[in-house]
Amino acid sequence: MSLSNYLLDMNTNETDNEIDNDSLQKLRKLNEINYKKIILKRNQLLERINTSKNETSTRLFIVTEAYDKFNKEYYYLSLTILILSSVITFVEAIRLIVTMEYNNKILTLHLNILLLIIATIITILSSIIRFKNYREILEGLKQSQSTLVLYKNKYLRQFNRISYNYILNSISENELIKISDKITLYDKIVKSINYFQFIKNNDIIRYNNNKAKFDLKIYKIKTDTRNEFENITKQKEQEYVNIYNNNDVSIELANYNKFKKINDLLLDKDEYLFNMAVKKYNLNSNVVYLNKKINLNN
């Protein structure tokens, strides 16, 4: 290979490397842009799902309040009719006894009037039930309630799906688009639920006020519970600190007593050695004195 060809190949390789590096940088920038777009769409979709879920919860609360109200009215009306029917049977039996045994026309007249009044009340209550059409209203509200519960769970499922896949870094832009289409369909179905035919505007306002009070109470309960947990946690931490400090004091006291005992033993040892040295010195002095005395006598 000639030198010119070698230099040409070197230049070609360098040019190819520069093109590859530029391509990699462009690809990285493109991936970063796509990743940011996915994050933005994900956050927007999560916020949209959360808003739709909260609106569905509000609708569900209103429908539940209305169902409870109509069900309570229907229950009391039906119970009153049942009780009055039993009273009619009892009064009718008394009237027959009075007519056949005592032939008391005045008492019979009073009983007949009483039966007429009770029957009139039962007729009025039955007419109210038929006029207000409680059964149809309750069935419609029950169906609306079931549908709202179903789609509230679907909103929550899609929310968890996005969050879970985002944690695993396995969600794509196409999947977000599909989920967004599903949320649009859910919104149409939820908004198509017509419960206004069963509920008056004044009742809707009252139910919304009840919902606000309910949310406030729930928030207060959660806040009180969280504060109580924090207080309990602080108390436990303080107890642990006190126990730890007490253990430190106990350890220090035990170490001090141990050091004191060792020091006392060492002092006793030194005192014993000193006493022995004094006794030895006295014995040596006595021996020297006796030797001198013996030498003088000799």
C-alpha positions as CSV (number, residue, x, y, z in Angstrom):
1,M,0.0,0.0,0.0
2,S,1.3,3.4,-0.9
3,L,1.6,6.2,1.6
4,S,-1.0,8.3,-0.2
5,N,-3.5,5.4,-0.1
6,Y,-2.8,4.9,3.6
7,L,-3.3,8.6,4.4
8,L,-6.6,8.5,2.4
9,D,-7.8,5.5,4.4
10,M,-6.9,7.3,7.6
11,N,-8.9,10.4,6.6
12,T,-11.8,8.2,5.6
13,N,-11.9,6.4,9.0
14,E,-11.6,9.7,10.9
15,T,-14.5,11.1,8.8
16,D,-16.6,8.0,9.5
17,N,-15.9,8.2,13.2
18,E,-17.0,11.8,13.2
19,I,-20.2,10.9,11.4
20,D,-20.8,8.1,13.9
21,N,-20.3,10.4,16.9
22,D,-22.6,13.0,15.4
23,S,-25.2,10.4,14.8
24,L,-24.9,9.1,18.4
25,Q,-25.2,12.6,19.8
26,K,-28.3,13.3,17.6
27,L,-29.8,10.0,18.6
28,R,-29.2,10.8,22.3
29,K,-30.8,14.2,21.9
30,L,-33.7,12.7,20.1
31,N,-34.2,10.1,22.9
32,E,-34.0,12.8,25.5
33,I,-36.6,14.8,23.7
34,N,-38.9,11.8,23.3
35,Y,-38.4,10.9,27.0
36,K,-39.3,14.4,28.1
37,K,-42.4,14.3,25.8
38,I,-43.4,10.9,27.4
39,I,-43.0,12.3,30.9
40,L,-45.0,15.4,30.0
41,K,-47.8,13.4,28.5
42,R,-47.7,10.9,31.4
43,N,-48.1,13.7,34.0
44,Q,-50.9,15.4,32.0
45,L,-52.7,12.1,31.6
46,L,-52.3,11.2,35.3
47,E,-53.7,14.6,36.3
48,R,-56.6,14.2,33.9
49,I,-57.4,10.7,35.3
50,N,-57.2,12.0,38.8
51,T,-59.6,14.9,38.0
52,S,-62.0,12.5,36.3
53,K,-61.8,10.1,39.2
54,N,-62.6,12.9,41.7
55,E,-65.5,14.1,39.6
56,T,-66.8,10.5,39.5
57,S,-66.5,10.3,43.2
58,T,-68.5,13.5,43.6
59,R,-71.2,12.1,41.3
60,L,-71.2,8.8,43.2
61,F,-71.6,10.7,46.5
62,I,-74.6,12.7,45.2
63,V,-76.2,9.5,43.8
64,T,-75.6,7.7,47.0
65,E,-77.1,10.5,49.1
66,A,-80.2,10.7,46.8
67,Y,-80.6,6.9,47.0
68,D,-80.4,6.9,50.8
69,K,-82.9,9.8,50.9
70,F,-85.5,8.1,48.6
71,N,-84.9,4.7,50.2
72,K,-85.5,6.1,53.6
73,E,-88.8,7.8,52.5
74,Y,-90.0,4.7,50.8
75,Y,-89.1,2.6,53.8
76,Y,-91.0,4.8,56.3
77,L,-94.1,5.1,54.0
78,S,-94.2,1.3,53.4
79,L,-93.7,0.7,57.1
80,T,-96.5,3.1,58.0
81,I,-98.9,1.5,55.5
82,L,-98.0,-1.9,57.0
83,I,-98.7,-0.7,60.5
84,L,-101.9,1.0,59.6
85,S,-103.1,-2.1,57.7
86,S,-102.5,-4.1,60.9
87,V,-104.4,-1.5,62.9
88,I,-107.3,-1.7,60.5
89,T,-107.5,-5.5,61.0
90,F,-107.4,-5.1,64.7
91,V,-110.1,-2.4,64.7
92,E,-112.3,-4.4,62.3
93,A,-112.1,-7.3,64.7
94,I,-113.1,-5.1,67.6
95,R,-116.0,-3.6,65.6
96,L,-117.4,-7.0,64.8
97,I,-117.2,-8.1,68.4
98,V,-118.9,-4.8,69.5
99,T,-121.6,-5.2,66.8
100,M,-122.4,-8.8,67.5
101,E,-122.0,-9.0,71.3
102,Y,-123.0,-5.5,72.6
103,N,-124.9,-4.0,69.6
104,N,-123.5,-0.6,70.6
105,K,-124.3,1.7,67.7
106,I,-122.4,4.7,69.0
107,L,-119.2,2.8,69.5
108,T,-119.7,1.0,66.2
109,L,-120.1,4.4,64.5
110,H,-116.8,5.6,66.1
111,L,-115.0,2.5,65.0
112,N,-116.4,2.9,61.5
113,I,-115.2,6.5,61.4
114,L,-111.8,5.4,62.7
115,L,-111.6,2.7,60.0
116,L,-112.5,5.2,57.4
117,I,-109.8,7.6,58.5
118,I,-107.1,4.9,58.6
119,A,-108.2,3.6,55.2
120,T,-108.0,7.2,53.8
121,I,-104.5,7.6,55.2
122,I,-103.4,4.3,53.7
123,T,-104.9,5.4,50.3
124,I,-103.1,8.7,50.5
125,L,-99.7,7.1,51.4
126,S,-100.1,4.5,48.6
127,S,-100.9,7.3,46.2
128,I,-97.8,9.2,47.2
129,I,-95.7,6.1,46.6
130,R,-97.2,5.6,43.1
131,F,-97.1,9.3,42.3
132,K,-93.4,9.6,43.3
133,N,-92.6,6.3,41.7
134,Y,-90.1,5.3,44.3
135,R,-89.3,1.9,42.9
136,E,-88.3,3.3,39.5
137,I,-86.3,6.1,41.1
138,L,-84.4,3.6,43.4
139,E,-83.7,1.2,40.5
140,G,-82.4,4.1,38.4
141,L,-80.2,5.4,41.2
142,K,-79.0,1.9,42.0
143,Q,-78.0,1.4,38.4
144,S,-76.2,4.8,38.2
145,Q,-74.4,4.0,41.5
146,S,-73.2,0.6,40.1
147,T,-72.0,2.2,36.9
148,L,-70.1,5.0,38.7
149,V,-68.4,2.5,41.1
150,L,-67.4,0.5,38.0
151,Y,-65.8,3.4,36.2
152,K,-64.2,4.8,39.3
153,N,-62.4,1.5,39.6
154,K,-61.5,1.7,35.9
155,Y,-60.0,5.2,36.4
156,L,-58.0,3.9,39.3
157,R,-56.8,0.8,37.4
158,Q,-55.5,3.0,34.5
159,F,-53.8,5.4,37.0
160,N,-52.0,2.4,38.6
161,R,-51.1,1.0,35.3
162,I,-49.4,4.2,34.1
163,S,-47.6,4.6,37.4
164,Y,-46.4,0.9,37.5
165,N,-45.2,0.9,33.9
166,Y,-43.4,4.2,34.4
167,I,-41.6,2.8,37.4
168,L,-40.4,-0.1,35.2
169,N,-39.6,2.3,32.3
170,S,-41.7,0.1,30.0
171,I,-44.4,2.6,28.9
172,S,-44.4,4.1,25.4
173,E,-46.1,7.0,23.8
174,N,-48.5,4.7,21.9
175,E,-49.6,3.1,25.1
176,L,-50.3,6.5,26.6
177,I,-52.4,7.4,23.6
178,K,-54.4,4.2,23.9
179,I,-55.0,4.9,27.6
180,S,-56.0,8.5,26.8
181,D,-58.6,7.2,24.3
182,K,-59.9,4.8,27.0
183,I,-60.2,7.7,29.5
184,T,-62.1,9.8,26.9
185,L,-64.5,6.9,26.5
186,Y,-64.9,6.6,30.3
187,D,-65.6,10.3,30.5
188,K,-68.4,10.1,27.9
189,I,-70.0,7.1,29.6
190,V,-69.8,8.8,33.1
191,K,-71.2,12.1,31.8
192,S,-74.0,10.3,30.0
193,I,-75.4,9.0,33.3
194,N,-78.5,11.0,33.7
195,Y,-79.4,11.2,37.4
196,F,-80.7,14.7,37.3
197,Q,-84.2,13.3,36.4
198,F,-84.3,11.9,39.9
199,I,-82.7,14.7,41.8
200,K,-83.8,18.4,42.1
201,N,-81.3,21.3,41.7
202,N,-81.8,22.2,45.4
203,D,-81.0,18.7,46.4
204,I,-77.9,18.7,44.2
205,I,-76.6,21.9,45.9
206,R,-77.4,20.3,49.4
207,Y,-75.6,17.1,48.4
208,N,-72.5,19.1,47.2
209,N,-72.5,20.9,50.6
210,N,-72.7,17.6,52.3
211,K,-69.8,16.3,50.2
212,A,-67.7,19.3,51.1
213,K,-68.4,18.8,54.8
214,F,-67.7,15.0,54.4
215,D,-64.4,15.7,52.7
216,L,-63.5,18.2,55.4
217,K,-64.3,15.7,58.2
218,I,-62.3,13.0,56.4
219,Y,-59.3,15.4,56.1
220,K,-59.7,16.4,59.7
221,I,-59.7,12.7,60.8
222,K,-56.7,11.9,58.7
223,T,-54.9,15.0,60.0
224,D,-55.7,14.1,63.6
225,T,-54.6,10.5,63.0
226,R,-51.3,11.7,61.4
227,N,-50.7,14.1,64.3
228,E,-51.5,11.4,66.8
229,F,-49.1,9.0,65.1
230,E,-46.4,11.7,65.2
231,N,-47.0,12.3,68.9
232,I,-46.8,8.6,69.6
233,T,-43.6,8.3,67.5
234,K,-42.0,11.2,69.4
235,Q,-43.0,9.7,72.7
236,K,-41.5,6.4,71.8
237,E,-38.4,8.1,70.5
238,Q,-38.1,10.0,73.8
239,E,-38.6,6.8,75.7
240,Y,-35.9,5.1,73.7
241,V,-33.6,8.1,74.3
242,N,-34.3,7.9,78.0
243,I,-33.7,4.2,78.1
244,Y,-30.5,4.7,76.2
245,N,-29.3,7.4,78.5
246,N,-30.3,5.3,81.5
247,N,-28.3,2.5,80.1
248,D,-25.3,4.8,79.6
249,V,-25.6,6.0,83.2
250,S,-25.8,2.3,84.4
251,I,-22.8,1.4,82.3
252,E,-20.8,4.3,83.6
253,L,-21.8,3.5,87.2
254,A,-20.8,-0.2,86.7
255,N,-17.5,0.9,85.1
256,Y,-16.9,3.2,88.0
257,N,-17.6,0.5,90.6
258,K,-15.4,-1.9,88.8
259,F,-12.6,0.7,88.6
260,K,-13.0,1.4,92.3
261,K,-12.8,-2.2,93.3
262,I,-9.7,-2.7,91.2
263,N,-8.1,0.4,92.7
264,D,-9.0,-0.7,96.2
265,L,-7.4,-4.1,95.6
266,L,-4.3,-2.4,94.2
267,L,-4.1,-0.1,97.3
268,D,-4.6,-3.1,99.6
269,K,-1.8,-4.9,97.8
270,D,0.6,-1.9,98.1
271,E,-0.3,-1.6,101.7
272,Y,0.3,-5.2,102.3
273,L,3.7,-5.1,100.6
274,F,4.6,-2.0,102.6
275,N,3.7,-3.7,105.8
276,M,5.7,-6.7,104.9
277,A,8.7,-4.5,104.0
278,V,8.4,-2.8,107.4
279,K,8.3,-6.1,109.2
280,K,11.3,-7.4,107.3
281,Y,13.2,-4.2,108.1
282,N,12.4,-4.6,111.8
283,L,13.4,-8.3,111.8
284,N,16.7,-7.4,110.1
285,S,17.3,-4.6,112.6
286,N,16.7,-7.1,115.5
287,V,19.1,-9.6,114.0
288,V,21.8,-7.0,113.7
289,Y,21.3,-5.9,117.2
290,L,21.4,-9.4,118.6
291,N,24.6,-10.2,116.6
292,K,26.3,-7.1,118.1
293,K,25.2,-8.0,121.6
294,I,26.6,-11.5,121.2
295,N,29.9,-10.2,119.9
296,L,30.3,-7.9,122.8
297,N,29.7,-10.7,125.4
298,N,32.3,-12.8,123.8
